[in-house]
């Protein structure tokens, strides 16, 4: 699930960066804004259809192996076609 993949600390850091960029006179508002930003980010990130980096890397390796097998099978088919055409 996306919420498991997203590090809560990163969300907190992003929200803090947003509030830190506000003028000093708005710090009370900033604290409320930080909380609301966290909630919105968590909600939106949980709606994303994402995978973990580990899952992505595993699927990348599967794809590499699949492509290699496809090339091998294409060569075998070409060889068999050549033999059939030679007959």
Secondary structure, 3 states (H helix, E strand, C coil): CHHHHCCHHHHHHHHHHHHHCCCHHHHHHHHHHHHHHHHHHHHHHHHCCCCCHHHHHHHHHHHHHHHHHHHHHHHHHHHHHHHHHHC
